[in-house]
């Protein structure tokens, strides 16, 4: 099997994810702007730590984020992995 077939691309990864929002570089380029859809966020699963704090685990593709940071892409997705 070739290396290309061993690593799923971002579109294939998104099939098992819940789209929660988008990430883009700020106009000044010194920060990342994260936009979260409140309806999708409320559909996310959470986990609770031993100190009782609840968290929503989200993921951003490092490859896609790198392209946003380098200017190759304007935006990428913020998602939650779904089992």
TITI-414740 format. One line per field, with one value per residue (C-alpha): residue number from 1; residue in one letter; chain; x, z, y. Coordinates in nm, 4 decimals, always signed. Layout:
% TITI-414740
k NUM:...;
r a:...;
c A:...;
xx X:...;
zz Z:...;
yy Y:...;
***
This chain:
% TITI-414740
k 1:2:3:4:5:6:7:8:9:10:11:12:13:14:15:16:17:18:19:20:21:22:23:24:25:26:27:28:29:30:31:32:33:34:35:36:37:38:39:40:41:42:43:44:45:46:47:48:49:50:51:52:53:54:55:56:57:58:59:60:61:62:63:64:65:66:67:68:69:70:71:72:73:74:75:76:77:78:79:80:81:82:83;
r x:x:x:x:x:x:x:x:x:x:x:x:x:x:x:x:x:x:x:x:x:x:x:x:x:x:x:x:x:x:x:x:x:x:x:x:x:x:x:x:x:x:x:x:x:x:x:x:x:x:x:x:x:x:x:x:x:x:x:x:x:x:x:x:x:x:x:x:x:x:x:x:x:x:x:x:x:x:x:x:x:x:x;
c A:A:A:A:A:A:A:A:A:A:A:A:A:A:A:A:A:A:A:A:A:A:A:A:A:A:A:A:A:A:A:A:A:A:A:A:A:A:A:A:A:A:A:A:A:A:A:A:A:A:A:A:A:A:A:A:A:A:A:A:A:A:A:A:A:A:A:A:A:A:A:A:A:A:A:A:A:A:A:A:A:A:A;
xx +0.0000:+0.1392:+0.1976:-0.0771:-0.3322:-0.2171:-0.2888:-0.6477:-0.6928:-0.8791:-1.2072:-1.2018:-1.1231:-1.4188:-1.6608:-1.6247:-1.6279:-1.8889:-1.8197:-1.8192:-1.6653:-1.3829:-1.0326:-0.8707:-0.5774:-0.6577:-0.6315:-0.3151:-0.1788:-0.0721:-0.3521:-0.5931:-0.9648:-1.1901:-1.5605:-1.7802:-2.1367:-2.3292:-2.5842:-2.3136:-2.1174:-2.4174:-2.4302:-2.0702:-1.9845:-1.7867:-1.5626:-1.5112:-1.1726:-1.1034:-1.1470:-1.5021:-1.4302:-1.6117:-1.4360:-1.5322:-1.2544:-1.2057:-0.9534:-0.7873:-0.5833:-0.2184:-0.1684:-0.4660:-0.3740:-0.0238:-0.1743:-0.3857:-0.0794:+0.1260:-0.1520:-0.2251:-0.5773:-0.8050:-0.9837:-0.9923:-1.2384:-1.2742:-1.4357:-1.5100:-1.4169:-1.7211:-1.6978;
zz +0.0000:-0.0883:+0.1721:+0.0080:+0.0802:+0.4399:+0.5619:+0.5405:+0.4037:+0.5924:+0.4089:+0.5083:+0.8705:+0.8749:+0.8008:+1.1639:+1.3148:+1.4285:+1.2729:+1.5588:+1.4038:+1.2074:+1.2707:+1.0756:+1.1142:+1.2386:+0.9968:+1.1719:+1.1532:+1.5167:+1.6460:+1.5556:+1.5511:+1.6594:+1.5719:+1.7398:+1.6373:+1.9654:+1.8453:+1.7367:+2.0570:+2.2684:+2.0747:+2.1687:+2.4199:+2.7281:+2.9858:+3.3525:+3.5237:+3.8760:+4.0107:+3.8677:+3.5737:+3.2467:+2.9111:+2.5439:+2.3491:+2.0064:+1.7273:+1.4537:+1.1808:+1.2192:+0.8442:+0.7683:+1.0472:+0.9045:+0.5695:+0.7363:+0.9154:+0.5941:+0.3978:+0.1670:+0.3123:+0.4626:+0.7101:+0.8534:+1.0654:+1.4399:+1.5125:+1.7691:+1.6922:+1.6857:+1.7597;
yy +0.0000:+0.3416:+0.6111:+0.8199:+0.5464:+0.4979:+0.8507:+0.9768:+1.3255:+1.5950:+1.5324:+1.1638:+1.2570:+1.4951:+1.2073:+1.0944:+1.4424:+1.6910:+2.0308:+2.2803:+2.5900:+2.7468:+2.8762:+3.1586:+3.3947:+3.7458:+4.0365:+4.1543:+3.7985:+3.7862:+3.5630:+3.2857:+3.3627:+3.0763:+3.0880:+2.8275:+2.7492:+2.7511:+2.4973:+2.2508:+2.3160:+2.2178:+1.8867:+1.8001:+1.5333:+1.6323:+1.4741:+1.5597:+1.5734:+1.4506:+1.8048:+1.8200:+2.0524:+1.9683:+2.0013:+1.9689:+1.7935:+1.9553:+1.8974:+2.1011:+1.9342:+2.0388:+2.0126:+2.2369:+2.4809:+2.5086:+2.6031:+2.8722:+3.0103:+3.0121:+3.1813:+2.8853:+2.8604:+3.1224:+2.8956:+2.5429:+2.3508:+2.3001:+1.9640:+1.6982:+1.3390:+1.1133:+0.7388;
***
